[in-house]
Amino acid sequence: MPRWGNLPTGPVAALDQVDLNQALRDISLSRIAANILGLAAGDSFRIPSDGQLQFGADVYLARSAADTLYIPDRVAIGADVEDVGIGLSIDITSVSAIKGYNTIIARQRGAVVSGPSSVQLIGASGEAWLSPANTQNWTHARGLVGLDGYVGIEVGATGTITGVDPVDASGKLEAALIVTNWRAFHSFLNPGIGTIVNYYGLRVDVPSAGTTITNIYGILVEDITGRAGAINRAILTQGGLVELIDPTAPLRLGYSAAKYASFAIDVNGILTITPDTGNAVVLDQSNRWRPAVNNGLDLGKNDIQWSSLYLGNNIYIAGSILFGTDGATINSPNIDATSLILKARDNGAGLVEIARFQGAADPYLEISKAGHIYPVTDGVWNCGDATHRWLLVRGVTVTSGDFRFENGWRMTEAERLGLGRGIALVRPNGEVARIWK
């Protein structure tokens, strides 16, 4: 086949110095396939540094800088794809697939052989910049997208698909080196100016209506336990609130759904634990642990007990206090709520009443930490009365005011009567019968 004639570069056609018409007269181009015109094997076609390869009136290829090929408009490979800079549309139909199909593979290989490197090695990058020429509002919910992944299944497709990942972030560590932080996904906002109302490191939207979905998981973290020496945290936050704002979607923490119906924190911060019995435990807004219904739950049980109970204020009991499985009790108030009854076992025959604390607006009796028993108000309350007397009173020392006998006689201090120091025996009519000094 004839080659290019009168060309200075041999097998390479340099058209910046040779008239194209003369070159075409010296060469015979051949038809190498249907509707394809080609050069002979080993020949090349070169455009000068300031030249262009024109396609119609508005599309061309040109050299814009060293090692840079410039295309002023869109590029479509396979089929035209609207509204994109480079569009690749490839239809692949195969009986069986040995390898996965990739429309585009962007692969970057590199190595640092002298000194550490502070730059990045990026396989592929997608950027969307809003230019200074913009003067209008962008109302699309995703107006600027740096990198977009989309998977579609067209009408008429059949069969089953095990998994769909619109964006896949995976990798492999093949060398015995140390990676300090491996992030499958990294969300970062560079410093700048302006105002961002809501910043989402990761946002999961509700799937579109019309598609049947059996289970919806906003985020699924598989079991990461079992790695020796690893700190296994499925979710780690180094600051900030973990907030649930939907009271109908409870938070579940490691329990069996067959045993507990819900573990929920509502919008008011109230924690509710509901077992399968339906009697819930609630931590309310006043920081009180309480049952959801009155008198519905126990604190501990007969064979599983709390060791100690420390209280800084009051304890309110509507029933009785039991000491041991068959010991003494402090019963609830009687029917008119005026007394508290203490009972103890009587030789195994049963619990009998041993003391009763009678109360009104103010308490009558106090028992101190040291074991002292005394009335709350001085000189007001009685110990027994004419029909309720103690059989025998013993004491190492008895300090008293007057001793009054049932026949009306009494013994009192002589000082009270102005008779000096001593003890006076006073008749029922008030006359002094005798003085001991």
C-alpha positions as CSV (number, residue, x, y, z in Angstrom):
1,M,0.0,0.0,0.0
2,P,1.4,3.5,-0.8
3,R,2.6,5.5,2.2
4,W,2.6,9.2,2.8
5,G,4.8,11.0,0.3
6,N,7.2,13.8,0.9
7,L,6.7,13.7,4.7
8,P,9.7,14.6,6.9
9,T,8.8,12.1,9.6
10,G,8.6,8.9,7.7
11,P,5.6,6.8,9.1
12,V,4.2,9.8,11.0
13,A,2.1,12.4,9.2
14,A,3.0,15.9,10.3
15,L,0.5,18.2,8.7
16,D,1.8,21.4,10.2
17,Q,4.4,21.7,7.4
18,V,3.0,19.6,4.6
19,D,0.0,20.6,2.5
20,L,-2.8,18.2,3.3
21,N,-4.0,18.2,-0.4
22,Q,-0.6,17.2,-1.6
23,A,-0.4,14.5,1.1
24,L,-3.7,13.0,0.1
25,R,-2.6,12.8,-3.6
26,D,0.5,10.8,-2.5
27,I,-1.4,8.2,-0.5
28,S,-4.2,5.7,-1.0
29,L,-6.3,5.2,2.1
30,S,-7.9,1.8,2.4
31,R,-11.2,0.5,3.7
32,I,-10.3,-1.7,6.6
33,A,-13.8,-2.5,7.8
34,A,-17.4,-1.6,7.0
35,N,-17.7,2.2,7.1
36,I,-14.2,2.6,8.5
37,L,-11.3,4.3,6.7
38,G,-7.8,3.5,8.1
39,L,-4.1,3.9,7.6
40,A,-1.7,1.1,6.9
41,A,-0.3,-0.8,9.8
42,G,2.6,1.1,11.4
43,D,1.4,4.5,10.2
44,S,0.4,7.3,12.5
45,F,-1.6,10.5,12.2
46,R,-0.4,13.6,14.1
47,I,-2.0,17.0,14.6
48,P,0.3,20.0,15.3
49,S,0.4,21.6,18.7
50,D,-1.8,24.4,17.7
51,G,-4.1,22.4,15.5
52,Q,-7.5,20.8,16.0
53,L,-9.3,17.7,14.9
54,Q,-12.7,19.1,14.0
55,F,-16.1,17.2,14.1
56,G,-18.7,19.4,12.6
57,A,-18.8,23.1,13.6
58,D,-18.8,22.9,17.4
59,V,-16.9,19.8,18.6
60,Y,-13.2,19.3,18.3
61,L,-10.1,17.8,20.0
62,A,-7.2,20.1,20.8
63,R,-4.0,20.2,22.8
64,S,-4.5,22.7,25.6
65,A,-1.3,22.1,27.6
66,A,1.5,19.7,27.9
67,D,0.1,16.1,28.3
68,T,-3.4,17.5,28.2
69,L,-6.1,16.7,25.6
70,Y,-8.9,19.3,25.5
71,I,-12.6,18.6,24.6
72,P,-14.8,21.7,24.7
73,D,-18.1,19.9,25.2
74,R,-19.4,16.5,26.3
75,V,-18.0,13.1,25.5
76,A,-20.3,10.1,25.0
77,I,-19.0,6.5,24.7
78,G,-21.3,3.7,23.9
79,A,-24.4,5.9,23.8
80,D,-25.3,9.6,24.4
81,V,-25.8,10.4,28.1
82,E,-27.4,13.8,28.7
83,D,-26.3,16.5,31.1
84,V,-22.8,15.0,31.7
85,G,-19.3,16.0,30.8
86,I,-18.2,12.4,30.0
87,G,-20.9,9.9,29.4
88,L,-20.3,6.1,29.2
89,S,-23.3,3.9,28.4
90,I,-22.4,0.3,27.7
91,D,-24.8,-2.6,27.3
92,I,-23.4,-6.0,28.3
93,T,-25.3,-9.2,27.9
94,S,-23.6,-12.5,28.9
95,V,-24.8,-16.0,29.6
96,S,-22.4,-16.3,32.5
97,A,-20.1,-13.7,34.0
98,I,-16.5,-14.7,35.0
99,K,-15.5,-11.2,36.1
100,G,-17.5,-8.2,37.3
101,Y,-18.3,-5.6,34.7
102,N,-16.9,-2.1,35.3
103,T,-17.9,0.9,33.1
104,I,-15.0,3.0,34.4
105,I,-11.9,1.9,36.4
106,A,-9.8,4.7,37.8
107,R,-6.6,3.2,39.2
108,Q,-3.7,5.1,40.7
109,R,-0.4,3.3,41.8
110,G,2.4,5.1,43.5
111,A,5.3,4.6,45.9
112,V,7.4,6.9,48.1
113,V,11.1,5.9,48.0
114,S,12.8,8.9,49.6
115,G,11.5,10.6,52.7
116,P,7.9,10.7,54.1
117,S,5.0,12.0,52.0
118,S,2.3,14.4,53.2
119,V,0.3,14.3,50.0
120,Q,-2.6,12.0,49.0
121,L,-2.7,9.1,46.5
122,I,-6.3,9.3,45.2
123,G,-7.7,6.6,42.8
124,A,-10.7,8.8,41.7
125,S,-12.1,12.1,42.7
126,G,-15.4,13.9,42.0
127,E,-15.8,17.6,42.6
128,A,-18.7,20.0,42.1
129,W,-17.9,23.7,42.4
130,L,-20.4,26.6,42.3
131,S,-18.7,29.4,40.3
132,P,-18.7,33.1,41.3
133,A,-21.0,33.7,38.3
134,N,-24.0,32.1,40.2
135,T,-26.7,34.6,41.2
136,Q,-29.8,32.3,41.7
137,N,-31.0,29.9,44.4
138,W,-30.6,26.1,44.0
139,T,-33.8,24.4,45.4
140,H,-32.9,20.8,44.7
141,A,-32.4,18.8,47.9
142,R,-29.1,17.6,46.5
143,G,-28.1,20.5,44.5
144,L,-24.4,20.0,44.6
145,V,-23.1,16.4,44.6
146,G,-19.3,15.7,44.5
147,L,-19.6,12.0,43.8
148,D,-22.9,10.2,43.0
149,G,-23.6,6.5,43.0
150,Y,-26.8,5.1,41.5
151,V,-28.1,1.6,40.8
152,G,-31.3,1.0,38.8
153,I,-33.1,-2.2,37.9
154,E,-35.2,-1.7,34.8
155,V,-38.7,-2.8,34.1
156,G,-38.8,-6.4,32.8
157,A,-35.7,-7.7,34.6
158,T,-36.3,-11.0,36.4
159,G,-34.3,-13.2,38.8
160,T,-32.9,-12.4,42.3
161,I,-30.0,-10.2,43.4
162,T,-28.3,-11.0,46.7
163,G,-27.0,-7.5,47.3
164,V,-27.1,-4.0,45.9
165,D,-24.5,-1.3,46.8
166,P,-24.9,2.1,45.1
167,V,-21.6,3.0,46.7
168,D,-19.0,0.4,47.7
169,A,-16.1,1.4,49.9
170,S,-13.8,-1.7,50.3
171,G,-10.1,-2.4,50.2
172,K,-7.4,-4.9,51.1
173,L,-4.2,-4.7,53.1
174,E,-1.7,-7.0,51.4
175,A,1.5,-5.8,53.0
176,A,2.8,-6.3,56.5
177,L,2.7,-2.6,57.4
178,I,0.8,-0.5,59.9
179,V,-2.2,1.7,59.0
180,T,-3.1,4.0,61.9
181,N,-6.6,4.9,60.7
182,W,-8.6,3.0,58.0
183,R,-11.8,4.8,57.2
184,A,-14.2,3.1,54.8
185,F,-16.1,6.4,54.7
186,H,-14.8,9.8,55.8
187,S,-17.0,12.9,56.0
188,F,-15.1,16.1,56.4
189,L,-15.8,19.8,55.9
190,N,-12.9,22.0,55.0
191,P,-12.7,25.4,56.8
192,G,-14.4,28.3,55.0
193,I,-16.9,31.1,55.5
194,G,-20.7,31.3,55.2
195,T,-23.4,29.5,57.2
196,I,-24.5,25.8,57.1
197,V,-27.8,25.3,58.9
198,N,-27.6,21.5,59.2
199,Y,-24.5,19.5,58.7
200,Y,-24.9,15.7,58.3
201,G,-21.8,13.5,58.5
202,L,-24.1,10.7,57.3
203,R,-27.8,10.9,56.4
204,V,-30.0,7.9,55.6
205,D,-33.4,8.9,54.0
206,V,-36.6,6.9,54.0
207,P,-36.9,4.6,50.9
208,S,-39.3,5.8,48.2
209,A,-42.9,4.7,48.4
210,G,-44.2,2.0,46.1
211,T,-41.4,-0.6,46.7
212,T,-42.1,-3.5,49.1
213,I,-39.4,-3.6,51.8
214,T,-39.5,-6.4,54.4
215,N,-36.9,-4.9,56.8
216,I,-35.4,-1.3,56.9
217,Y,-32.1,-0.7,58.6
218,G,-30.8,2.9,58.7
219,I,-27.3,1.6,59.8
220,L,-26.3,-2.0,60.2
221,V,-23.0,-2.9,62.0
222,E,-22.2,-6.6,61.8
223,D,-20.7,-8.5,64.8
224,I,-17.2,-7.1,65.3
225,T,-16.4,-9.0,68.4
226,G,-14.0,-11.9,68.7
227,R,-10.8,-10.1,67.5
228,A,-8.1,-10.7,70.1
229,G,-6.8,-7.4,71.7
230,A,-9.3,-5.3,69.8
231,I,-11.5,-2.6,71.3
232,N,-14.9,-3.7,69.9
233,R,-17.2,-0.6,69.7
234,A,-19.9,-0.9,67.1
235,I,-20.6,2.8,67.5
236,L,-18.3,5.3,69.2
237,T,-19.0,9.0,69.8
238,Q,-16.4,11.2,71.3
239,G,-18.8,14.0,72.1
240,G,-22.3,15.2,71.5
241,L,-25.8,13.8,72.1
242,V,-27.3,10.6,70.8
243,E,-30.9,11.7,70.3
244,L,-34.0,9.8,69.4
245,I,-36.9,12.0,68.6
246,D,-39.5,9.5,67.5
247,P,-41.4,8.0,70.5
248,T,-42.9,5.3,68.4
249,A,-39.5,3.9,67.4
250,P,-37.9,2.5,70.6
251,L,-34.3,2.0,71.3
252,R,-33.3,-1.7,71.8
253,L,-30.2,-2.5,73.7
254,G,-29.1,-6.2,73.6
255,Y,-32.2,-8.0,74.9
256,S,-34.4,-10.7,73.5
257,A,-37.4,-9.5,71.7
258,A,-39.2,-12.6,73.0
259,K,-38.8,-11.4,76.6
260,Y,-39.1,-7.6,76.3
261,A,-41.5,-5.7,74.2
262,S,-39.7,-2.3,74.2
263,F,-36.9,-0.3,75.6
264,A,-37.8,3.3,74.7
265,I,-36.6,6.8,75.4
266,D,-39.2,9.3,74.3
267,V,-38.9,13.0,73.3
268,N,-39.2,14.1,76.9
269,G,-36.3,11.9,78.0
270,I,-38.4,9.4,79.8
271,L,-36.9,5.9,79.8
272,T,-39.4,3.0,79.7
273,I,-38.6,-0.7,80.0
274,T,-41.5,-3.0,79.3
275,P,-41.2,-6.7,79.9
276,D,-43.4,-9.2,78.2
277,T,-45.7,-9.1,81.3
278,G,-46.6,-5.5,80.3
279,N,-45.6,-4.0,83.7
280,A,-43.1,-1.3,82.7
281,V,-40.3,0.3,84.7
282,V,-40.0,4.1,84.1
283,L,-37.3,6.6,84.7
284,D,-39.3,9.8,84.5
285,Q,-38.5,13.5,84.0
286,S,-38.0,14.0,87.8
287,N,-35.3,11.2,87.8
288,R,-37.6,8.8,89.7
289,W,-37.5,5.1,89.1
290,R,-41.0,3.9,89.3
291,P,-43.4,1.3,87.9
292,A,-45.7,2.4,85.2
293,V,-48.8,1.2,87.2
294,N,-49.4,1.5,90.9
295,N,-48.3,-1.5,93.1
296,G,-47.3,-3.5,90.0
297,L,-43.7,-4.5,90.4
298,D,-41.3,-5.9,93.1
299,L,-37.8,-4.6,93.9
300,G,-35.8,-7.8,94.3
301,K,-37.4,-11.2,95.4
302,N,-37.3,-13.6,98.3
303,D,-34.2,-15.5,97.1
304,I,-32.5,-12.6,95.2
305,Q,-32.1,-9.6,97.5
306,W,-30.4,-6.3,97.5
307,S,-27.5,-6.1,100.0
308,S,-28.0,-2.6,101.4
309,L,-30.3,0.3,100.9
310,Y,-29.0,3.8,101.5
311,L,-31.5,6.7,101.6
312,G,-30.8,10.4,102.2
313,N,-34.4,11.4,102.9
314,N,-37.7,9.6,103.3
315,I,-39.2,6.2,102.6
316,Y,-42.9,5.9,102.0
317,I,-44.6,2.5,102.4
318,A,-48.2,1.8,101.9
319,G,-48.0,-1.8,103.1
320,S,-46.0,-3.6,105.8
321,I,-42.3,-4.0,106.5
322,L,-41.2,-7.7,107.0
323,F,-38.1,-8.6,108.8
324,G,-37.0,-12.0,107.5
325,T,-39.3,-14.7,106.1
326,D,-41.0,-15.4,109.4
327,G,-39.8,-12.5,111.7
328,A,-41.2,-9.3,113.0
329,T,-43.2,-6.8,111.0
330,I,-44.1,-3.2,111.1
331,N,-47.7,-3.1,109.9
332,S,-49.3,-0.4,107.8
333,P,-51.5,2.2,109.5
334,N,-54.8,1.0,110.9
335,I,-58.1,1.8,109.2
336,D,-58.2,5.5,110.4
337,A,-54.5,6.0,109.7
338,T,-53.7,7.2,113.3
339,S,-51.3,4.5,114.5
340,L,-48.4,2.3,113.3
341,I,-48.3,-1.2,114.8
342,L,-45.2,-3.2,115.5
343,K,-45.6,-7.0,115.7
344,A,-43.2,-9.9,116.6
345,R,-43.4,-13.6,116.8
346,D,-44.8,-15.1,120.1
347,N,-43.0,-18.4,120.6
348,G,-43.7,-19.4,117.1
349,A,-47.5,-19.2,117.5
350,G,-47.8,-16.1,115.3
351,L,-47.3,-12.4,115.1
352,V,-48.7,-10.4,118.0
353,E,-48.8,-6.7,118.6
354,I,-46.0,-5.5,120.8
355,A,-46.1,-1.7,120.3
356,R,-48.3,0.9,118.7
357,F,-47.2,4.5,117.8
358,Q,-50.2,6.7,118.0
359,G,-50.0,9.9,115.9
360,A,-52.0,13.0,115.1
361,A,-50.9,16.3,113.6
362,D,-47.5,15.9,115.3
363,P,-45.6,12.7,116.4
364,Y,-45.8,11.7,120.1
365,L,-42.7,9.7,120.4
366,E,-39.2,9.5,119.1
367,I,-36.5,6.9,119.4
368,S,-33.0,8.4,119.0
369,K,-29.9,6.8,117.4
370,A,-28.5,6.2,120.8
371,G,-31.6,4.3,121.9
372,H,-33.3,7.1,123.9
373,I,-37.1,7.3,123.9
374,Y,-38.6,10.7,124.5
375,P,-41.6,12.8,123.5
376,V,-41.1,15.4,120.8
377,T,-42.6,18.3,122.9
378,D,-41.5,18.8,126.5
379,G,-44.2,18.4,129.2
380,V,-47.1,17.6,126.9
381,W,-47.5,13.9,126.4
382,N,-48.4,11.2,129.0
383,C,-46.9,7.8,129.5
384,G,-50.0,5.8,130.2
385,D,-53.2,7.0,131.8
386,A,-55.7,6.0,134.5
387,T,-56.9,2.9,132.5
388,H,-53.6,2.2,130.7
389,R,-50.9,1.6,133.3
390,W,-47.4,0.0,133.2
391,L,-47.2,-3.1,135.5
392,L,-43.6,-2.5,136.6
393,V,-41.2,0.3,135.9
394,R,-37.5,-0.3,136.6
395,G,-34.6,2.1,136.1
396,V,-31.1,2.7,137.5
397,T,-31.9,6.4,137.9
398,V,-35.4,7.9,137.7
399,T,-35.4,11.7,137.5
400,S,-38.8,13.2,137.9
401,G,-40.7,16.3,138.8
402,D,-43.7,15.4,141.1
403,F,-44.6,11.9,142.2
404,R,-48.5,11.8,142.3
405,F,-50.3,8.9,143.9
406,E,-53.8,7.6,142.9
407,N,-55.2,8.8,146.3
408,G,-54.3,12.4,145.4
409,W,-51.2,12.7,147.6
410,R,-48.0,13.8,145.9
411,M,-44.3,14.4,146.6
412,T,-42.6,17.5,145.2
413,E,-39.6,19.6,145.7
414,A,-39.8,22.0,148.7
415,E,-38.2,24.7,146.6
416,R,-41.4,24.9,144.5
417,L,-43.4,25.8,147.6
418,G,-40.8,28.4,148.9
419,L,-39.8,26.2,151.8
420,G,-36.1,25.8,151.0
421,R,-34.3,22.8,149.8
422,G,-36.0,19.4,150.5
423,I,-38.9,17.1,149.7
424,A,-42.4,18.0,150.7
425,L,-45.4,15.6,151.2
426,V,-48.5,17.4,150.1
427,R,-52.1,16.4,150.9
428,P,-54.8,16.3,148.2
429,N,-56.1,19.6,149.5
430,G,-52.7,21.3,148.9
431,E,-51.5,21.4,152.6
432,V,-48.0,20.4,153.3
433,A,-48.0,17.4,155.7
434,R,-44.2,17.0,156.1
435,I,-40.9,18.3,154.8
436,W,-37.6,16.3,154.6
437,K,-34.5,18.3,154.5
